[in-house]
Amino acid sequence: MQAFSAGSCIRKGFMIRMAVAVPAVVFICLMVFTSFLHARDLEDVFELALEKDPRFAGMQYERNAEEEVLRQAWGEVLPTLTAEGAHTETSQEIISTDNEVYGSGDSDYPTTEYTVSLTQPLFDFASYMKIKSAGTNFKGAELEVAAARQELTVRVATAYFGVLAARDRLRVTGAEEAAVKSHYELVSEKFKRGLSPRTDYYEAKARLAEVRTKRLVAESDLDDARQALEEIIGDSADSLAPLKEKLPLLSPEPGDAGAWIDAAIDQNPALKAIQQEVESARQEIRRQRAGHYPSLDLEARYNRRDTEGTLFGGGSEVETVDVGVRLTVPIYQGGIVSSRTREAGHRKNALQQEKVRRTRALEREARAAFFGVGNAIKRVKSLREAVEAQRLALEGKKDGYESGLFTILAVLDAERDLSLARLNYARARYEYILNTLILKKTAGTLNDEDIAGVNGWLRHSSD
């Protein structure tokens, strides 16, 4: 009679687990299916980022500003033409005079004057150095935009796969919660019938509370990950295409970390940009030193003055043309020129140190990304096998629990281990993709084709 009751309890427990687990699995499948039925993929998200990311847009405006600075520098060596006009109404009353040339009485007359002036710098070394420095800064700004575009690619991919990873955690945690809940229901039923020890009941209850907490944290993490992506693209990130199960695992080519580091030093646009800043600083030293040099300007002036009356009586029309060369030789300006030259030298030295820092950081980043790709490939292959092994271990412990070989704690631990293995497997796949993109970014070769390539690894609604 007791054996019959235990068998009935086991069958009933199995029915309870099926009643709980099947709807949960169906719900998760529907959630995944609807999430990518009309989902955005990586290319869609990247296009939005190019249009709406404020950091990238700010870099483009900075480049435009440097272009205007270059135009302004050229303007300082081009001719300057000014025109002036004046009209004066003069009212005079000669009260007394000993000069017989002057008239007498009241005199009212207008005066009209026109002046056109032309100035053409002939030699101003400081202005020419300013042009050179502005041109260097503009090239640096263009390199900064190129670097910002590659950096945006990595930021978008990181945020995109961050959402997928958070969604994976929620899905896996939800499946674990459903499984643990089914075990808890079974143990609770057996405990009520006196067929399960009190420790199994409390262990199952505690594990259910723990996994529910994990699920709440996973929900919060998913919301935060979506917000991080929406911060970049300025739009909703609710539906994103997931990663396909079959992922091509390609090792870096060339397969030498040193080659990638050398490529990064030679080609990375951000490093080239700081090199342009150092060169601009050198030119600024020469520009400030030019404050000691003479300048030479060509000046021309045309003036016409029409007066319909004077103190002497009668009017006049006078045209004057002046053409000359002005030489300005600075002699002493309070030591300002020397001080500004030293200031420019200090700023150049600071930029050189910044270049050294960025070079070292770039070398480390390239090395870490190179080995990160290789390690991620090994981890993906290993964790794929681990997931299958944990799945089989869980099935075995479930059967062992039914036969009394294992306690419920062993089954719950197996559920947790399987969830952890699945999450680690998914994380390794994302790390492989991100390290591949970062490695190409350090080498300065990351482009839209790489985004398209990764986009092909996503599962779209038509797949």
C-alpha positions as CSV (number, residue, x, y, z in Angstrom):
1,M,0.0,0.0,0.0
2,Q,2.9,2.3,0.8
3,A,4.7,1.5,-2.4
4,F,1.5,2.2,-4.4
5,S,1.1,5.6,-2.6
6,A,4.8,6.5,-3.4
7,G,4.3,5.5,-7.0
8,S,1.2,7.6,-7.2
9,C,3.0,10.5,-5.6
10,I,5.8,10.2,-8.2
11,R,3.4,10.1,-11.1
12,K,1.5,13.0,-9.6
13,G,4.7,14.9,-9.1
14,F,5.6,14.3,-12.7
15,M,2.3,15.6,-13.8
16,I,2.7,18.7,-11.7
17,R,6.1,19.4,-13.2
18,M,4.8,19.0,-16.7
19,A,1.8,21.2,-15.9
20,V,4.2,23.9,-14.7
21,A,7.2,23.5,-17.1
22,V,5.3,23.1,-20.3
23,P,3.4,26.4,-20.1
24,A,6.6,28.1,-19.0
25,V,8.6,26.7,-22.0
26,V,5.8,27.6,-24.4
27,F,5.7,31.2,-23.0
28,I,9.5,31.5,-23.3
29,C,9.4,30.2,-26.9
30,L,6.6,32.7,-27.8
31,M,8.6,35.5,-26.2
32,V,11.7,34.7,-28.2
33,F,9.7,34.2,-31.4
34,T,7.8,37.5,-31.1
35,S,11.0,39.3,-30.1
36,F,12.6,38.9,-33.5
37,L,9.6,38.6,-35.7
38,H,9.8,42.3,-36.4
39,A,13.2,42.9,-34.8
40,R,15.9,45.4,-35.6
41,D,19.2,43.9,-36.5
42,L,22.7,45.3,-36.0
43,E,22.8,47.3,-39.2
44,D,19.5,49.0,-38.4
45,V,20.7,50.0,-35.0
46,F,24.1,51.2,-36.4
47,E,22.3,53.4,-38.9
48,L,20.3,54.9,-36.2
49,A,23.4,55.5,-34.1
50,L,25.2,57.3,-37.0
51,E,22.2,59.6,-37.2
52,K,21.4,60.2,-33.6
53,D,24.3,59.4,-31.4
54,P,25.2,62.8,-29.7
55,R,28.9,61.9,-29.2
56,F,29.5,61.1,-32.9
57,A,27.5,64.1,-34.0
58,G,29.6,66.3,-31.7
59,M,32.8,65.0,-33.3
60,Q,31.4,66.0,-36.7
61,Y,30.6,69.5,-35.5
62,E,34.1,69.7,-34.1
63,R,35.6,68.8,-37.5
64,N,33.4,71.5,-39.1
65,A,34.6,74.0,-36.6
66,E,38.2,73.2,-37.4
67,E,37.5,73.7,-41.1
68,E,36.2,77.2,-40.4
69,V,39.3,77.9,-38.3
70,L,41.4,77.0,-41.4
71,R,39.3,79.3,-43.6
72,Q,39.8,82.1,-41.0
73,A,43.6,81.5,-41.0
74,W,43.7,81.9,-44.8
75,G,41.6,85.1,-44.4
76,E,44.5,86.7,-42.5
77,V,46.8,86.7,-45.5
78,L,44.2,87.7,-48.1
79,P,43.6,91.4,-49.0
80,T,41.4,93.5,-46.7
81,L,39.2,96.0,-48.5
82,T,37.2,98.6,-46.6
83,A,34.9,101.4,-47.6
84,E,33.9,104.4,-45.6
85,G,31.5,107.3,-46.2
86,A,30.6,110.4,-44.2
87,H,28.4,113.4,-44.6
88,T,28.8,116.4,-42.4
89,E,26.6,119.6,-42.2
90,T,28.7,122.5,-41.0
91,S,27.3,125.7,-39.5
92,Q,29.7,128.6,-38.7
93,E,29.4,132.2,-37.6
94,I,32.5,134.4,-37.9
95,I,32.1,136.9,-35.1
96,S,35.4,138.7,-35.6
97,T,38.8,138.1,-37.3
98,D,42.0,139.9,-38.1
99,N,42.5,137.6,-41.1
100,E,41.4,139.3,-44.3
101,V,41.2,135.9,-46.1
102,Y,38.3,134.8,-44.0
103,G,34.8,135.9,-44.9
104,S,32.3,137.3,-42.4
105,G,28.9,136.5,-41.2
106,D,27.2,133.1,-41.2
107,S,28.4,130.1,-43.3
108,D,26.5,126.9,-43.7
109,Y,27.8,124.1,-46.0
110,P,27.8,120.3,-46.4
111,T,30.8,118.0,-46.7
112,T,30.7,114.6,-48.3
113,E,33.7,112.2,-48.0
114,Y,34.3,108.7,-49.4
115,T,37.3,106.5,-48.6
116,V,38.3,103.1,-49.9
117,S,41.3,101.3,-48.3
118,L,43.1,98.2,-49.3
119,T,45.6,96.3,-47.2
120,Q,47.6,93.3,-48.5
121,P,50.0,91.5,-46.1
122,L,53.2,90.9,-48.0
123,F,55.1,89.1,-45.2
124,D,53.7,87.9,-41.9
125,F,55.4,84.6,-40.8
126,A,53.0,84.2,-37.9
127,S,50.0,84.2,-40.2
128,Y,51.5,81.6,-42.5
129,M,52.3,79.4,-39.5
130,K,48.7,79.8,-38.3
131,I,47.5,78.5,-41.7
132,K,49.8,75.5,-41.4
133,S,48.7,74.8,-37.8
134,A,45.0,75.1,-38.7
135,G,45.5,72.7,-41.6
136,T,47.1,70.2,-39.3
137,N,44.3,70.5,-36.8
138,F,41.7,70.0,-39.5
139,K,43.4,66.8,-40.6
140,G,43.5,65.7,-37.0
141,A,39.8,66.5,-36.7
142,E,39.0,64.3,-39.8
143,L,41.0,61.5,-38.2
144,E,39.1,62.0,-34.9
145,V,35.8,61.6,-36.9
146,A,37.1,58.4,-38.5
147,A,38.2,57.1,-35.1
148,A,34.8,58.1,-33.6
149,R,33.0,56.1,-36.3
150,Q,34.9,53.0,-35.5
151,E,34.5,53.6,-31.8
152,L,30.8,54.0,-32.4
153,T,30.7,50.6,-34.1
154,V,32.2,49.0,-31.1
155,R,29.9,50.9,-28.7
156,V,26.8,49.9,-30.7
157,A,27.9,46.3,-30.9
158,T,28.7,46.2,-27.2
159,A,25.3,47.7,-26.2
160,Y,23.5,45.5,-28.8
161,F,25.0,42.2,-27.5
162,G,24.6,43.5,-24.0
163,V,20.9,43.5,-24.5
164,L,21.0,40.0,-26.0
165,A,23.1,38.8,-23.1
166,A,20.7,40.3,-20.6
167,R,17.8,38.8,-22.5
168,D,19.6,35.4,-22.3
169,R,20.0,35.7,-18.6
170,L,16.3,36.5,-18.2
171,R,15.3,33.6,-20.4
172,V,17.6,31.1,-18.7
173,T,16.7,32.3,-15.3
174,G,13.0,32.1,-16.2
175,A,13.5,28.5,-17.4
176,E,15.4,27.7,-14.2
177,E,12.7,29.2,-12.1
178,A,10.1,27.1,-13.8
179,A,12.1,24.0,-13.3
180,V,12.9,24.7,-9.7
181,K,9.2,25.6,-9.1
182,S,8.2,22.2,-10.5
183,H,10.7,20.5,-8.2
184,Y,9.4,22.5,-5.3
185,E,5.8,21.5,-6.1
186,L,6.8,17.8,-6.2
187,V,8.8,18.0,-3.0
188,S,6.0,19.9,-1.3
189,E,3.5,17.3,-2.3
190,K,5.7,14.4,-1.1
191,F,6.5,16.3,2.1
192,K,2.7,16.6,2.9
193,R,2.4,12.9,2.4
194,G,5.3,12.2,4.6
195,L,7.4,10.8,1.7
196,S,10.1,13.5,1.7
197,P,12.3,14.7,4.5
198,R,11.8,18.2,5.9
199,T,15.3,19.3,4.7
200,D,14.4,18.6,1.0
201,Y,11.3,20.7,1.3
202,Y,13.2,23.7,2.9
203,E,16.1,23.3,0.4
204,A,13.7,23.4,-2.5
205,K,11.8,26.4,-1.0
206,A,15.0,28.3,-0.4
207,R,16.3,27.6,-3.9
208,L,13.0,28.8,-5.4
209,A,13.2,32.1,-3.5
210,E,16.8,32.4,-4.6
211,V,16.1,31.9,-8.3
212,R,13.1,34.3,-8.2
213,T,15.5,36.9,-6.9
214,K,17.9,36.2,-9.8
215,R,15.0,36.5,-12.2
216,L,14.1,40.0,-10.8
217,V,17.7,41.1,-11.1
218,A,17.7,39.8,-14.6
219,E,14.7,41.8,-15.5
220,S,16.3,44.9,-14.1
221,D,19.5,44.2,-16.0
222,L,17.6,43.8,-19.2
223,D,15.9,47.1,-18.7
224,D,19.2,48.8,-18.0
225,A,20.9,47.2,-21.0
226,R,18.1,48.4,-23.3
227,Q,18.4,51.9,-21.8
228,A,22.1,51.8,-22.6
229,L,21.5,51.1,-26.2
230,E,18.6,53.6,-26.5
231,E,21.0,56.2,-25.1
232,I,23.1,55.7,-28.2
233,I,20.4,55.3,-30.9
234,G,17.8,57.6,-29.4
235,D,15.1,55.1,-30.2
236,S,13.4,51.9,-28.8
237,A,15.6,48.8,-28.3
238,D,12.8,46.4,-27.3
239,S,13.1,44.0,-30.3
240,L,16.5,42.9,-31.4
241,A,17.4,40.0,-33.7
242,P,19.2,37.3,-31.7
243,L,22.4,35.4,-32.6
244,K,22.2,32.2,-34.7
245,E,23.2,29.0,-33.1
246,K,25.9,28.2,-35.7
247,L,28.6,30.9,-35.5
248,P,31.7,30.9,-37.7
249,L,34.7,30.9,-35.3
250,L,37.5,32.6,-37.3
251,S,41.0,33.1,-35.7
252,P,42.7,36.5,-36.4
253,E,44.7,36.7,-39.5
254,P,47.6,37.2,-39.3
255,G,48.0,35.0,-36.3
256,D,50.7,37.0,-34.7
257,A,49.9,39.5,-31.9
258,G,52.9,41.6,-32.9
259,A,51.6,42.1,-36.4
260,W,48.3,43.5,-35.1
261,I,50.2,45.8,-32.6
262,D,52.4,47.1,-35.4
263,A,49.3,47.7,-37.6
264,A,47.6,49.5,-34.7
265,I,50.5,51.9,-34.3
266,D,50.7,52.6,-38.0
267,Q,47.0,52.8,-38.9
268,N,44.9,53.6,-35.9
269,P,43.1,56.9,-36.6
270,A,42.9,58.0,-33.0
271,L,46.7,57.6,-32.6
272,K,47.2,59.5,-35.9
273,A,45.0,62.3,-34.6
274,I,47.2,62.8,-31.5
275,Q,50.2,62.8,-33.8
276,Q,48.6,65.6,-35.7
277,E,48.0,67.5,-32.4
278,V,51.7,67.1,-31.6
279,E,52.7,68.5,-35.0
280,S,50.2,71.4,-34.6
281,A,51.8,72.2,-31.3
282,R,55.3,72.3,-32.9
283,Q,53.9,74.8,-35.5
284,E,52.3,76.8,-32.7
285,I,55.8,77.2,-31.1
286,R,57.1,78.7,-34.4
287,R,54.0,80.9,-34.7
288,Q,54.5,82.4,-31.2
289,R,58.2,82.8,-31.9
290,A,57.3,84.8,-35.0
291,G,56.1,87.5,-32.7
292,H,59.7,88.7,-32.8
293,Y,59.7,88.9,-36.6
294,P,58.9,92.0,-38.7
295,S,55.8,92.2,-40.9
296,L,55.3,94.0,-44.2
297,D,52.0,95.2,-45.6
298,L,51.0,96.9,-48.8
299,E,48.5,99.7,-48.2
300,A,46.5,101.7,-50.7
301,R,43.9,104.4,-50.0
302,Y,41.6,106.4,-52.2
303,N,39.8,109.4,-50.7
304,R,37.3,111.9,-52.3
305,R,36.1,114.9,-50.4
306,D,33.4,117.2,-51.7
307,T,32.9,120.5,-49.8
308,E,30.4,123.1,-50.8
309,G,31.9,125.8,-48.6
310,T,34.8,126.7,-46.3
311,L,35.9,129.4,-44.0
312,F,37.6,131.0,-47.0
313,G,34.4,130.9,-49.1
314,G,33.7,128.7,-52.0
315,G,33.7,124.9,-52.2
316,S,36.2,122.2,-53.4
317,E,36.4,118.7,-54.7
318,V,39.6,116.8,-53.8
319,E,40.6,113.3,-54.7
320,T,43.6,111.7,-52.9
321,V,45.3,108.4,-53.7
322,D,47.9,107.0,-51.3
323,V,50.0,103.9,-52.0
324,G,52.7,102.7,-49.6
325,V,54.4,99.9,-47.8
326,R,54.3,99.6,-44.0
327,L,57.1,97.8,-42.2
328,T,56.4,96.9,-38.6
329,V,59.4,95.7,-36.4
330,P,58.5,94.6,-32.9
331,I,61.2,95.6,-30.5
332,Y,60.0,94.8,-27.0
333,Q,56.5,93.7,-25.8
334,G,57.1,93.1,-22.1
335,G,58.4,89.6,-22.6
336,I,55.0,88.3,-23.8
337,V,56.3,86.7,-27.0
338,S,59.0,84.7,-25.1
339,S,56.5,83.6,-22.5
340,R,53.9,82.5,-25.1
341,T,56.7,80.6,-26.9
342,R,57.6,78.7,-23.7
343,E,53.9,78.1,-23.0
344,A,53.5,76.5,-26.5
345,G,56.6,74.4,-25.8
346,H,55.1,73.1,-22.6
347,R,51.9,72.2,-24.3
348,K,53.7,70.4,-27.0
349,N,55.6,68.3,-24.4
350,A,52.3,67.5,-22.7
351,L,50.9,66.3,-26.0
352,Q,53.9,64.1,-26.6
353,Q,53.4,62.5,-23.3
354,E,49.8,61.9,-24.1
355,K,50.8,60.3,-27.4
356,V,53.1,57.9,-25.4
357,R,50.3,57.1,-23.1
358,R,47.8,56.4,-25.9
359,T,50.4,54.3,-27.8
360,R,51.0,52.1,-24.8
361,A,47.2,51.8,-24.1
362,L,46.6,50.9,-27.8
363,E,49.3,48.2,-27.7
364,R,47.7,46.7,-24.6
365,E,44.2,46.9,-26.2
366,A,45.4,45.3,-29.4
367,R,47.1,42.5,-27.5
368,A,44.1,41.9,-25.2
369,A,41.7,41.8,-28.2
370,F,44.0,39.4,-30.1
371,F,44.2,36.9,-27.4
372,G,40.6,37.5,-26.4
373,V,39.5,36.3,-29.8
374,G,41.5,33.1,-29.5
375,N,40.4,32.5,-25.9
376,A,36.8,33.1,-26.8
377,I,36.9,30.5,-29.6
378,K,38.3,27.9,-27.2
379,R,35.7,28.8,-24.6
380,V,32.8,28.6,-27.1
381,K,33.8,25.1,-28.2
382,S,34.4,24.0,-24.6
383,L,31.3,25.5,-23.2
384,R,29.1,24.1,-26.0
385,E,30.2,20.6,-24.8
386,A,29.7,21.7,-21.2
387,V,26.1,22.7,-21.9
388,E,25.4,19.3,-23.4
389,A,27.2,17.5,-20.5
390,Q,25.2,19.5,-17.9
391,R,22.0,18.8,-19.6
392,L,22.7,15.0,-19.5
393,A,23.8,15.3,-15.9
394,L,20.5,17.0,-15.0
395,E,18.5,14.3,-16.7
396,G,20.5,11.7,-14.8
397,K,20.0,13.4,-11.5
398,K,16.3,13.8,-12.1
399,D,16.0,10.0,-12.8
400,G,18.2,9.4,-9.7
401,Y,16.0,11.5,-7.6
402,E,12.9,9.6,-8.7
403,S,14.6,6.4,-7.7
404,G,15.9,7.7,-4.4
405,L,19.6,7.8,-5.5
406,F,19.9,11.6,-5.3
407,T,18.4,14.3,-3.0
408,I,16.4,17.2,-4.3
409,L,19.4,19.4,-3.6
410,A,21.5,17.6,-6.2
411,V,18.8,18.1,-8.8
412,L,18.5,21.8,-7.9
413,D,22.3,22.2,-8.1
414,A,22.2,20.5,-11.5
415,E,19.5,22.9,-12.7
416,R,21.7,25.8,-11.6
417,D,24.8,24.4,-13.2
418,L,23.0,24.0,-16.5
419,S,21.8,27.6,-16.4
420,L,25.3,28.8,-15.6
421,A,26.7,26.7,-18.4
422,R,24.2,28.2,-20.9
423,L,24.9,31.7,-19.8
424,N,28.7,31.2,-20.0
425,Y,28.3,29.7,-23.5
426,A,26.2,32.7,-24.7
427,R,28.7,35.2,-23.1
428,A,31.6,33.5,-24.8
429,R,30.0,33.9,-28.2
430,Y,29.3,37.6,-27.6
431,E,32.9,38.1,-26.4
432,Y,34.2,36.4,-29.5
433,I,32.3,38.9,-31.7
434,L,33.2,42.0,-29.6
435,N,36.9,41.1,-29.4
436,T,37.0,40.6,-33.2
437,L,35.5,44.1,-33.7
438,I,37.8,45.6,-31.1
439,L,40.9,44.0,-32.7
440,K,40.0,45.5,-36.1
441,K,39.3,48.9,-34.4
442,T,42.7,49.0,-32.9
443,A,44.2,48.3,-36.3
444,G,42.1,51.0,-37.8
445,T,40.5,48.7,-40.3
446,L,37.0,48.4,-38.8
447,N,34.3,49.4,-41.4
448,D,30.7,48.9,-42.4
449,E,31.5,45.6,-44.1
450,D,32.4,44.2,-40.7
451,I,29.0,45.3,-39.3
452,A,27.4,43.6,-42.3
453,G,29.4,40.4,-41.6
454,V,28.3,40.3,-38.0
455,N,24.7,41.1,-39.1
456,G,24.7,38.0,-41.2
457,W,25.2,35.9,-38.0
458,L,21.9,37.2,-36.6
459,R,18.7,35.2,-36.9
460,H,16.1,37.3,-38.8
461,S,12.4,36.6,-39.2
462,S,12.9,35.1,-42.6
463,D,15.5,32.6,-41.4
